[in-house]
Amino acid sequence: MTELAGIFSSGMVLQRDKECAIWGKETQQSTVQVLFENKVYDAEVTDGKFLVKLPAHEAVTDCRIEVSGSTKIVLEDVCFGDVYYLSGQSNMELPVYRTRDISAEEIDASDYPYIRQYRVTPQFQICSENPPELPKLSWTRASGEKLAEMSAVGFFSAKRLYDAHQVPIGLVLAAQGGSTIEAWMPAGLLSEFGDFEKIYAPFVGDGVLAKYLQEQEAKNASWRKALESGDDAEYPSAIPEGATEITFPGILLEKEGRGYQGIVWCYKEFELQQEPVEDAFLYLGDLIDADQTFVNGQLVGKTEYRYPPRKYPFDGRILKKGRNLICVRLLIEWGDGGFVAEHPYYIRCGSETVELSGTWRLFYGQKSATPSLPGLRGQVIPTALFETSVRPLRDLTFKGIWWYQGESNCGDPSRYNEKFSSMVAYWRKWFGEELPIICVEMCDYSDPISGEQPEFWAAIQEQQRAAEKEVPLCAVVSARDLGAPLELHPQKKSELGARLARIAEKLFY
């Protein structure tokens, strides 16, 4: 059987003007042939693997490639253009749909079928003999509903480059929310910066890390399950006796006492002046941590973690003219929770909008008998993302790298700039060319619980700015002024994309 690596599929984008490799597995034959533009390229199969190199090709769309071994694979709608490796953490990963508050008009007017994205979903394992398989996922087109799923930074940058050059753009999105820079570095480099081996050593080997992460997920699910109560079915429909007044938005435990882990029920009564219609929408800003939200006893939306804005469209026919009730079952995991200020809080039904900031009612539900035990996530374990999201791409050809990371290193900023410089140098050797890189300087940010900037935030920003002088072929784009004070994920990704595109014009073209 012939099988291609997961990144190779119909609709893919390969790098123009450079030799490009296609690789995969073959279990029955000693050779594999690739037919492209009436030319045949042969590859020997060694240990069940093959790699074919296609000669440099100018930018082109709608190509066909046939791979023939013991089975035949036909790839259609293949493009040659400019391919960028997008790495870092959640601000690079953030999808286009999360920016609709300020960029809806631009998003709705966009149709770019030749901007395409492949998502590297980590198959976490460390230091195994063979790198993990690349996921078999389709390339997403920046057109129609699929546009909303793409990296916002990637898309808003790519659309401007496409407008300028009319060349297909491929985005290989490997960014992982919450990742540390150490996770993107190989073991050999990390030894220069401390004893990171003691962290990743327990997870070395095929399946070891994946098993640990599955066990942690099960433990967290069990912890949350224990917070369910027999009264949960009753709470969404009516305010319980004993509920107290509280003002939202606000961090509720500033007044109530810190250190609470468990469920709180939050209620808001509101008046609807008009007869309800089907088109309704609830915006609950940013909540800490997870929520299930009900309107008149009906579940209208839920979010499993802290950061996404709560945007819940729903059938407005569950509303009624006159008095209605919103109920938020809020799960607090780390000791402080509430509704983050400087975010929208409103409900809209048809043409009528009701502001929800102000007086709410609060009732404490099930409290946890044990502390939440988060464990380690794969994206913070040193070397883990290098092993799963860099190593498998060794033979892919890129135009350059875009990097947006730093938030997860603010607890320990020591030698961040040196780590970044060493990482980039190693990546360039790994990919076999001196790829230019654009680094994004983090936005200014204040923690919504403390109201203050994290202690070492500015230190990371300073080291990011220094990268332009310390790393060859590196440019820095600032996002410092693009965020609201309490917003870790600023929505002004279109403006950031414009800045990145301007720098890319100088660095890549």
C-alpha positions as CSV (number, residue, x, y, z in Angstrom):
1,M,0.0,0.0,0.0
2,T,1.2,3.5,-0.8
3,E,0.5,6.2,1.7
4,L,1.5,9.9,1.7
5,A,2.4,12.0,4.8
6,G,-0.7,13.7,6.1
7,I,0.2,17.1,4.8
8,F,0.1,16.0,1.1
9,S,-3.4,16.1,-0.2
10,S,-5.5,17.7,-3.0
11,G,-5.6,21.4,-2.5
12,M,-2.1,21.7,-1.0
13,V,0.4,24.5,-1.6
14,L,4.0,23.8,-2.3
15,Q,6.8,26.4,-2.2
16,R,7.5,28.0,-5.6
17,D,11.0,28.5,-7.1
18,K,12.5,25.9,-4.8
19,E,13.0,22.1,-4.9
20,C,10.1,20.5,-3.1
21,A,9.9,17.0,-1.5
22,I,6.9,14.7,-1.3
23,W,7.2,11.7,1.0
24,G,5.4,8.8,2.5
25,K,5.3,5.0,3.0
26,E,5.2,2.1,0.6
27,T,4.7,-1.5,2.0
28,Q,4.8,-3.7,-1.1
29,Q,7.1,-2.2,-3.8
30,S,10.8,-1.1,-4.0
31,T,10.1,2.0,-6.0
32,V,7.5,4.8,-6.2
33,Q,6.9,7.1,-9.2
34,V,5.5,10.6,-9.2
35,L,4.0,12.0,-12.4
36,F,4.0,15.7,-12.7
37,E,3.5,17.8,-15.9
38,N,4.2,14.7,-18.1
39,K,7.5,14.0,-16.3
40,V,8.1,11.0,-14.1
41,Y,10.3,11.2,-10.9
42,D,11.4,7.9,-9.3
43,A,12.2,7.2,-5.7
44,E,13.6,4.1,-4.0
45,V,11.8,2.7,-1.0
46,T,14.0,2.2,2.1
47,D,12.6,0.7,5.2
48,G,9.2,1.2,3.9
49,K,9.6,4.9,3.3
50,F,10.2,7.0,0.2
51,L,10.9,10.6,-0.7
52,V,10.6,12.2,-4.1
53,K,12.0,15.6,-5.0
54,L,10.3,17.8,-7.6
55,P,12.4,20.5,-9.3
56,A,11.8,24.2,-8.6
57,H,8.6,25.5,-10.2
58,E,7.2,28.9,-10.8
59,A,3.9,30.0,-9.1
60,V,1.0,28.1,-10.6
61,T,-2.5,26.9,-9.6
62,D,-4.7,23.9,-10.3
63,C,-1.9,21.3,-10.9
64,R,-2.3,17.5,-10.8
65,I,0.2,15.1,-9.3
66,E,0.0,11.3,-9.5
67,V,1.9,9.1,-7.0
68,S,2.2,5.5,-8.1
69,G,3.4,2.6,-6.0
70,S,1.5,-0.5,-5.1
71,T,-1.5,1.9,-5.1
72,K,-2.2,5.1,-7.0
73,I,-2.9,8.4,-5.4
74,V,-4.1,11.4,-7.4
75,L,-3.6,14.9,-6.0
76,E,-5.6,17.7,-7.7
77,D,-5.9,21.4,-7.3
78,V,-2.3,21.6,-6.2
79,C,-0.7,25.1,-6.1
80,F,2.9,26.4,-6.1
81,G,3.2,29.6,-4.2
82,D,4.7,30.9,-1.0
83,V,4.5,28.7,2.1
84,Y,4.9,30.0,5.6
85,Y,5.5,28.2,8.9
86,L,3.3,29.7,11.6
87,S,4.5,28.9,15.1
88,G,4.0,30.1,18.7
89,Q,1.0,30.0,20.9
90,S,-2.6,31.1,21.1
91,N,-2.3,34.6,19.6
92,M,-1.0,33.0,16.4
93,E,-3.5,30.1,16.6
94,L,-6.5,32.4,17.3
95,P,-9.1,31.8,14.5
96,V,-10.6,34.4,12.2
97,Y,-14.1,34.0,13.8
98,R,-12.7,35.4,17.1
99,T,-12.1,38.7,15.5
100,R,-15.6,39.4,14.1
101,D,-16.4,42.1,16.7
102,I,-14.1,44.5,14.8
103,S,-13.4,42.9,11.5
104,A,-16.8,41.4,10.4
105,E,-17.1,43.6,7.3
106,E,-13.6,42.7,6.1
107,I,-14.2,39.0,6.8
108,D,-17.5,38.9,5.1
109,A,-16.1,40.5,2.0
110,S,-13.1,38.1,1.8
111,D,-12.9,35.3,-0.7
112,Y,-9.4,34.0,-1.2
113,P,-9.5,30.3,-2.5
114,Y,-5.7,30.4,-3.2
115,I,-4.9,31.2,0.5
116,R,-4.8,27.8,2.2
117,Q,-3.9,26.5,5.6
118,Y,-2.8,23.1,6.9
119,R,-3.1,22.5,10.6
120,V,-0.4,20.6,12.4
121,T,-2.3,18.9,15.3
122,P,0.3,17.6,17.7
123,Q,0.5,13.8,18.2
124,F,2.4,14.3,21.4
125,Q,5.4,12.0,22.0
126,I,9.1,12.7,22.9
127,C,12.4,11.4,21.6
128,S,10.9,8.3,19.9
129,E,13.0,6.6,17.2
130,N,10.6,8.0,14.6
131,P,8.8,11.3,14.6
132,P,5.0,11.1,15.0
133,E,2.8,11.0,11.8
134,L,1.5,14.3,10.4
135,P,-2.3,14.4,10.8
136,K,-4.3,13.6,7.7
137,L,-6.1,16.9,7.4
138,S,-7.3,18.8,4.4
139,W,-5.9,22.2,3.5
140,T,-8.5,24.8,4.5
141,R,-9.3,27.5,1.9
142,A,-9.9,31.1,2.9
143,S,-13.3,31.1,1.3
144,G,-16.8,30.6,2.6
145,E,-17.3,29.1,6.1
146,K,-13.9,27.6,6.2
147,L,-12.3,31.0,6.3
148,A,-13.5,31.4,9.9
149,E,-11.3,28.5,11.1
150,M,-8.0,29.9,9.8
151,S,-5.3,31.6,11.9
152,A,-6.4,35.3,12.0
153,V,-2.8,36.6,12.0
154,G,-2.0,34.2,9.1
155,F,-5.0,35.1,7.0
156,F,-4.9,38.9,7.5
157,S,-1.2,38.9,6.6
158,A,-1.6,36.5,3.7
159,K,-4.5,38.3,2.1
160,R,-2.4,41.5,1.8
161,L,0.5,39.5,0.3
162,Y,-1.8,37.8,-2.1
163,D,-3.3,41.1,-3.2
164,A,0.2,42.5,-3.8
165,H,1.6,39.5,-5.7
166,Q,-1.3,37.3,-6.9
167,V,0.6,34.3,-5.8
168,P,-1.0,31.3,-3.8
169,I,-0.2,31.4,-0.1
170,G,0.2,28.3,2.0
171,L,0.0,28.6,5.8
172,V,1.3,25.6,7.9
173,L,-0.2,26.4,11.3
174,A,1.7,24.7,14.0
175,A,1.1,27.2,16.8
176,Q,-0.3,25.7,20.1
177,G,-2.1,27.7,22.8
178,G,-0.2,27.9,26.0
179,S,3.1,26.6,24.6
180,T,6.5,27.6,26.1
181,I,9.5,28.4,24.0
182,E,11.2,25.4,25.6
183,A,8.6,23.1,24.1
184,W,9.7,24.2,20.6
185,M,13.4,23.4,21.3
186,P,15.2,20.1,20.8
187,A,16.8,18.4,23.8
188,G,20.3,19.1,22.7
189,L,19.7,22.9,22.9
190,L,17.9,22.9,26.2
191,S,20.8,21.4,28.0
192,E,22.6,24.8,27.5
193,F,19.9,26.6,29.5
194,G,19.3,24.3,32.5
195,D,18.2,20.9,33.6
196,F,15.1,20.6,31.5
197,E,15.7,16.8,31.1
198,K,14.2,16.2,34.5
199,I,10.9,17.5,33.2
200,Y,10.7,15.7,29.9
201,A,12.6,12.5,30.8
202,P,9.6,10.7,32.3
203,F,7.7,11.1,29.0
204,V,10.3,9.7,26.6
205,G,9.2,6.9,24.4
206,D,6.4,5.9,22.0
207,G,3.0,6.5,23.6
208,V,4.3,7.5,27.0
209,L,3.4,11.2,26.8
210,A,0.1,10.5,25.1
211,K,-0.9,8.1,27.8
212,Y,0.0,10.6,30.5
213,L,-2.1,13.3,28.8
214,Q,-5.1,11.0,28.5
215,E,-4.8,10.2,32.2
216,Q,-4.7,13.9,33.1
217,E,-7.7,14.6,30.9
218,A,-9.6,11.8,32.7
219,K,-8.6,13.2,36.1
220,N,-9.8,16.7,35.2
221,A,-13.1,15.3,33.8
222,S,-13.6,13.4,37.0
223,W,-12.9,16.5,39.1
224,R,-15.5,18.4,37.2
225,K,-18.0,15.6,37.4
226,A,-17.7,15.6,41.2
227,L,-19.0,19.2,41.1
228,E,-22.3,18.1,39.6
229,S,-25.2,18.3,42.1
230,G,-28.7,16.8,42.2
231,D,-30.0,20.4,42.3
232,D,-28.3,21.4,39.0
233,A,-31.5,20.7,37.1
234,E,-33.5,23.2,39.1
235,Y,-31.0,26.1,39.3
236,P,-31.1,27.3,35.6
237,S,-34.8,28.1,35.8
238,A,-35.2,30.2,39.0
239,I,-33.1,32.2,41.3
240,P,-32.4,30.1,44.5
241,E,-33.4,31.4,47.9
242,G,-30.4,32.9,49.6
243,A,-28.8,34.4,46.4
244,T,-27.1,37.7,47.1
245,E,-26.7,40.8,45.0
246,I,-23.4,41.4,43.1
247,T,-22.2,43.8,40.4
248,F,-20.9,42.4,37.2
249,P,-18.6,42.7,35.4
250,G,-16.2,42.2,38.2
251,I,-14.1,39.5,39.8
252,L,-16.5,38.2,42.4
253,L,-14.1,36.7,44.9
254,E,-12.3,40.0,45.5
255,K,-15.1,40.6,48.0
256,E,-16.2,37.1,48.8
257,G,-12.8,35.6,49.8
258,R,-10.2,34.1,47.7
259,G,-9.4,30.5,47.1
260,Y,-12.8,29.2,46.1
261,Q,-12.9,26.2,43.7
262,G,-16.2,25.0,42.6
263,I,-19.5,26.2,41.1
264,V,-21.3,29.6,41.4
265,W,-24.6,30.4,39.9
266,C,-25.0,33.9,38.5
267,Y,-28.5,35.3,37.6
268,K,-29.7,38.3,35.7
269,E,-33.3,39.3,35.2
270,F,-34.1,41.6,32.3
271,E,-37.1,43.0,30.5
272,L,-37.9,42.6,26.8
273,Q,-40.1,45.4,25.5
274,Q,-40.9,43.8,22.1
275,E,-42.3,40.5,21.1
276,P,-39.4,38.0,20.7
277,V,-38.2,36.8,17.2
278,E,-36.1,33.9,16.2
279,D,-32.9,35.9,15.7
280,A,-31.3,36.3,19.1
281,F,-27.7,36.6,20.4
282,L,-26.1,36.7,23.9
283,Y,-22.7,38.2,24.4
284,L,-21.1,37.5,27.8
285,G,-17.7,39.1,27.3
286,D,-15.0,37.0,29.0
287,L,-15.7,34.7,32.0
288,I,-13.3,33.0,34.4
289,D,-13.2,30.0,34.1
290,A,-15.8,27.7,32.3
291,D,-19.5,28.3,31.9
292,Q,-22.8,26.8,30.9
293,T,-25.3,29.5,30.1
294,F,-29.1,29.3,30.1
295,V,-31.9,31.6,29.0
296,N,-35.2,30.9,30.6
297,G,-34.0,27.5,31.7
298,Q,-32.7,26.5,28.2
299,L,-29.0,25.9,27.5
300,V,-27.9,28.4,24.9
301,G,-24.1,27.9,25.0
302,K,-21.1,26.7,27.0
303,T,-17.3,27.1,26.9
304,E,-14.9,24.8,28.6
305,Y,-12.1,27.3,29.5
306,R,-11.4,30.9,30.4
307,Y,-10.3,32.8,27.4
308,P,-12.8,32.8,24.5
309,P,-15.4,35.5,24.4
310,R,-18.9,34.1,25.1
311,K,-20.9,34.7,21.9
312,Y,-24.0,32.6,21.9
313,P,-26.6,32.9,19.1
314,F,-29.8,31.2,19.9
315,D,-33.5,30.8,19.0
316,G,-35.1,33.9,20.5
317,R,-38.5,32.2,20.6
318,I,-37.5,30.9,24.1
319,L,-37.8,34.5,25.2
320,K,-41.0,36.3,26.1
321,K,-42.1,39.9,26.2
322,G,-41.6,41.1,29.7
323,R,-39.4,39.5,32.3
324,N,-36.7,36.9,31.4
325,L,-33.9,35.2,33.2
326,I,-30.3,34.5,32.3
327,C,-28.4,31.9,34.4
328,V,-24.7,31.3,34.2
329,R,-23.3,28.1,35.8
330,L,-19.7,29.3,36.4
331,L,-17.0,26.8,37.2
332,I,-14.0,28.4,39.1
333,E,-11.0,26.2,38.9
334,W,-8.1,28.2,40.3
335,G,-9.5,30.2,43.2
336,D,-10.7,33.4,41.6
337,G,-13.5,33.9,39.0
338,G,-16.0,36.2,37.6
339,F,-16.9,38.4,34.7
340,V,-14.0,40.3,33.2
341,A,-14.4,44.1,32.8
342,E,-14.0,46.1,29.6
343,H,-15.9,43.4,27.5
344,P,-19.4,43.5,26.0
345,Y,-22.3,42.1,28.1
346,Y,-25.7,42.3,26.3
347,I,-28.5,40.3,24.9
348,R,-30.1,41.1,21.5
349,C,-33.4,39.9,20.1
350,G,-34.2,41.2,16.7
351,S,-33.7,45.0,16.8
352,E,-33.9,45.2,20.6
353,T,-30.7,45.1,22.7
354,V,-30.6,44.9,26.5
355,E,-27.4,45.8,28.4
356,L,-26.5,43.2,31.0
357,S,-23.9,45.0,33.1
358,G,-25.0,46.0,36.6
359,T,-26.8,44.1,39.3
360,W,-26.8,40.3,39.2
361,R,-27.6,37.7,41.8
362,L,-25.1,35.2,43.1
363,F,-25.5,31.7,44.6
364,Y,-22.7,29.4,45.7
365,G,-23.2,25.8,44.4
366,Q,-21.1,22.7,44.9
367,K,-17.7,23.4,46.3
368,S,-14.8,21.1,45.4
369,A,-13.6,18.8,48.2
370,T,-10.1,18.7,46.6
371,P,-8.0,21.2,44.8
372,S,-8.0,21.1,41.0
373,L,-4.9,19.2,39.8
374,P,-4.0,20.5,36.3
375,G,-0.9,18.4,35.7
376,L,1.3,19.2,32.8
377,R,-0.1,20.0,29.3
378,G,1.8,18.6,26.3
379,Q,2.6,22.1,25.0
380,V,4.5,23.1,28.1
381,I,6.7,20.0,28.3
382,P,10.2,20.9,27.0
383,T,11.0,19.5,23.5
384,A,7.4,18.2,23.0
385,L,6.4,20.6,20.2
386,F,9.8,20.3,18.5
387,E,9.2,16.5,18.4
388,T,5.7,16.7,17.1
389,S,5.4,19.9,15.1
390,V,8.9,20.7,13.8
391,R,10.7,17.4,13.4
392,P,8.1,15.7,11.1
393,L,8.3,18.7,8.7
394,R,12.0,18.5,8.1
395,D,11.8,17.9,4.3
396,L,9.1,20.5,3.7
397,T,10.2,23.7,1.9
398,F,9.1,27.1,3.2
399,K,9.4,30.8,2.3
400,G,9.8,31.8,5.9
401,I,8.7,31.6,9.5
402,W,6.2,33.7,11.5
403,W,6.5,33.4,15.3
404,Y,4.1,34.8,18.0
405,Q,4.9,33.5,21.5
406,G,6.0,34.7,24.9
407,E,3.0,34.8,27.2
408,S,3.7,31.4,28.7
409,N,7.3,32.3,29.5
410,C,6.5,35.4,31.6
411,G,6.8,33.4,34.8
412,D,10.5,32.9,34.0
413,P,11.9,35.3,31.4
414,S,15.6,34.4,32.0
415,R,17.5,34.2,28.8
416,Y,14.4,34.1,26.6
417,N,16.3,36.0,23.9
418,E,19.1,33.5,23.9
419,K,16.7,30.6,23.7
420,F,14.9,32.2,20.8
421,S,18.2,32.8,19.0
422,S,19.4,29.3,19.5
423,M,16.0,27.9,18.5
424,V,15.9,29.8,15.2
425,A,19.5,28.8,14.4
426,Y,18.6,25.1,15.0
427,W,15.4,25.3,13.0
428,R,17.3,26.7,10.0
429,K,19.7,23.8,10.1
430,W,16.8,21.4,10.5
431,F,15.0,22.8,7.5
432,G,18.2,23.1,5.5
433,E,18.1,26.8,4.7
434,E,18.4,30.2,6.2
435,L,14.8,31.0,6.5
436,P,13.9,34.6,7.4
437,I,11.7,34.9,10.5
438,I,9.2,37.5,11.7
439,C,8.7,37.7,15.5
440,V,5.7,39.5,17.0
441,E,6.2,41.5,20.1
442,M,3.4,40.7,22.6
443,C,0.6,43.2,23.3
444,D,0.5,45.1,26.6
445,Y,-1.7,43.3,29.0
446,S,-3.0,43.4,32.6
447,D,-4.3,40.4,34.4
448,P,-8.1,40.7,35.0
449,I,-7.8,39.3,38.5
450,S,-5.0,41.4,39.8
451,G,-5.5,44.4,37.5
452,E,-1.8,44.5,37.1
453,Q,0.7,43.6,34.3
454,P,2.3,40.2,35.0
455,E,5.6,40.7,36.7
456,F,7.9,39.8,33.9
457,W,5.7,40.7,30.9
458,A,7.8,43.8,30.0
459,A,11.0,41.7,30.3
460,I,9.8,39.3,27.6
461,Q,8.7,42.3,25.4
462,E,12.2,43.8,25.7
463,Q,13.9,40.6,24.7
464,Q,11.5,40.2,21.8
465,R,12.4,43.7,20.5
466,A,16.1,42.7,20.7
467,A,15.6,39.8,18.3
468,E,15.9,42.1,15.3
469,K,19.5,42.9,16.3
470,E,20.5,39.5,17.7
471,V,19.1,37.1,15.1
472,P,20.1,37.4,11.4
473,L,17.3,37.7,8.9
474,C,14.8,38.5,11.7
475,A,12.3,41.3,11.8
476,V,10.1,42.3,14.8
477,V,6.4,43.5,14.5
478,S,5.0,45.1,17.5
479,A,1.5,44.3,18.8
480,R,1.9,46.3,22.0
481,D,-0.8,48.8,21.2
482,L,-3.3,46.5,19.7
483,G,-5.0,45.0,22.7
484,A,-7.5,46.1,25.4
485,P,-5.8,46.2,28.9
486,L,-7.5,43.0,30.1
487,E,-7.5,41.1,26.8
488,L,-4.8,38.4,26.4
489,H,-6.0,37.8,22.9
490,P,-6.6,41.2,21.2
491,Q,-9.0,41.1,18.3
492,K,-7.1,43.7,16.1
493,K,-5.5,40.9,14.2
494,S,-6.2,42.6,10.9
495,E,-4.1,45.6,11.9
496,L,-1.4,43.2,13.0
497,G,-1.7,41.4,9.7
498,A,-1.2,44.6,7.9
499,R,2.0,45.4,9.9
500,L,3.3,41.8,9.4
501,A,2.6,42.0,5.6
502,R,4.5,45.3,5.4
503,I,7.5,43.7,7.1
504,A,7.2,40.6,5.0
505,E,7.4,42.7,1.8
506,K,10.9,43.8,2.9
507,L,12.1,40.5,4.3
508,F,10.7,37.9,1.9
509,Y,10.1,39.7,-1.4
